[in-house]
Amino acid sequence: MELISIGKTSRSEIESILESNVGGYLDRLENDYAIISKYKPIDAKPNSRSQKYKIIDNFLNFWFRFIYRNRSSIETGNFVYVKDLIKRDYPTCAGKVLERFYHDLFAQTNQYNRIGSYWEKGNQNEIDLVAINDMKKNIVMAEIKIKKQTTSIGALKQKANKLMAHYPKYTCEYLNLSLQDIKDYLN
């Protein structure tokens, strides 16, 4: 769980670090305890092996990333180190929470029949949010960052080329979403 919390989200990444087969553990954490879930790129085939794991609960994710991982510093009273580490790494952790929030927000609109993320082999061309309405032939793709995005829409379009090749008759809206944009989507 610690590895998943710091971004080692594929089974192969986890197994290479631990030098052990973790399939049974991941299965129990997902199916018996409902602590983690696996997800695939939005356009992946059902039997695709391209999948990642995430910790479902934001509190547990924070705890494994910052508290459990630094328990020695906490036990010895080195709270300044932990505080500085949280200050440094919190934006990355909060960014993942914001991505989940936008996924949920788009799902609540009931306008899309598929919502997820997209990435290609080796985590290339990763797109944070892809929302598809097959009936209206419409796709929304978005990069999601805590601070107002500096990445251009052109860069997002370039990352989306391979995915859009599967949807030649669909219109696509490209967005840069941030914490500041939430109020626009809550109405």
Backbone hydrogen bonds, N-H to C=O, Kabsch-Sander energy under -0.5 kcal/mol:
donor,donor_aa,acceptor,acceptor_aa,energy
5,S,1,M,-2.3
6,I,2,E,-1.1
6,I,3,L,-0.5
7,G,4,I,-1.5
8,K,3,L,-2.6
9,T,7,G,-1.5
14,I,10,S,-2.2
15,E,11,R,-2.9
16,S,12,S,-2.2
17,I,13,E,-1.7
18,L,14,I,-2.5
19,E,15,E,-1.7
20,S,15,E,-0.9
26,L,22,V,-2.8
27,D,23,G,-2.3
28,R,24,G,-2.1
29,L,25,Y,-2.7
30,E,26,L,-1.9
31,N,27,D,-3.4
32,D,27,D,-0.5
32,D,28,R,-1.4
33,Y,28,R,-2.1
35,I,29,L,-2.9
36,I,29,L,-1.2
37,S,54,K,-2.2
39,Y,52,K,-2.5
42,I,117,S,-2.9
44,A,41,P,-2.3
48,S,45,K,-2.1
51,Q,49,R,-1.4
52,K,39,Y,-2.8
53,Y,9,T,-2.3
54,K,37,S,-2.3
56,I,35,I,-2.7
57,D,35,I,-0.5
61,N,57,D,-2.1
62,F,58,N,-2.4
63,W,59,F,-2.9
64,F,60,L,-2.8
65,R,61,N,-2.1
66,F,62,F,-2.8
67,I,62,F,-0.7
67,I,63,W,-1.3
68,Y,63,W,-2.7
69,R,64,F,-0.8
70,N,67,I,-0.7
71,R,68,Y,-1.4
74,I,70,N,-2.0
75,E,71,R,-3.0
76,T,72,S,-1.7
77,G,74,I,-1.3
78,N,73,S,-2.8
79,F,77,G,-1.9
82,V,78,N,-1.3
83,K,79,F,-2.9
84,D,80,V,-2.6
85,L,81,Y,-2.4
86,I,82,V,-2.6
87,K,83,K,-2.5
88,R,84,D,-2.1
89,D,85,L,-2.8
90,Y,86,I,-2.5
92,T,89,D,-0.7
93,C,89,D,-1.7
94,A,90,Y,-3.4
95,G,91,P,-1.7
96,K,92,T,-1.4
97,V,93,C,-1.4
98,L,94,A,-2.5
99,E,95,G,-2.0
100,R,96,K,-2.0
101,F,97,V,-2.3
102,Y,98,L,-2.5
103,H,99,E,-2.2
104,D,100,R,-2.6
105,L,101,F,-2.7
106,F,102,Y,-2.7
107,A,103,H,-2.0
108,Q,104,D,-2.1
109,T,105,L,-0.6
109,T,106,F,-0.7
110,N,107,A,-1.5
111,Q,106,F,-0.6
113,N,132,I,-1.7
114,R,132,I,-1.7
116,G,130,V,-2.3
118,Y,127,I,-2.2
120,E,124,Q,-3.1
123,N,120,E,-1.1
124,Q,120,E,-0.9
124,Q,121,K,-0.6
126,E,123,N,-0.5
127,I,118,Y,-3.0
129,L,142,A,-1.9
130,V,116,G,-2.8
131,A,140,V,-2.8
132,I,114,R,-3.2
133,N,138,N,-3.1
134,D,132,I,-0.6
137,K,133,N,-0.9
138,N,133,N,-2.1
139,I,171,T,-2.4
140,V,131,A,-2.7
141,M,173,E,-2.8
142,A,129,L,-2.4
143,E,175,L,-2.0
145,K,143,E,-0.5
145,K,177,L,-2.5
156,L,152,S,-1.5
157,K,153,I,-2.8
158,Q,154,G,-2.1
159,K,155,A,-2.0
160,A,156,L,-1.5
161,N,157,K,-0.5
161,N,158,Q,-1.0
164,M,160,A,-3.0
165,A,161,N,-1.3
166,H,163,L,-1.6
167,Y,164,M,-1.6
170,Y,167,Y,-1.6
171,T,137,K,-2.4
173,E,139,I,-2.8
175,L,141,M,-2.7
177,L,143,E,-3.1
177,L,175,L,-0.5
179,L,146,I,-1.5
181,D,178,S,-1.0
182,I,179,L,-1.1
184,D,181,D,-1.0
185,Y,181,D,-0.8
185,Y,182,I,-1.5
186,L,182,I,-1.0
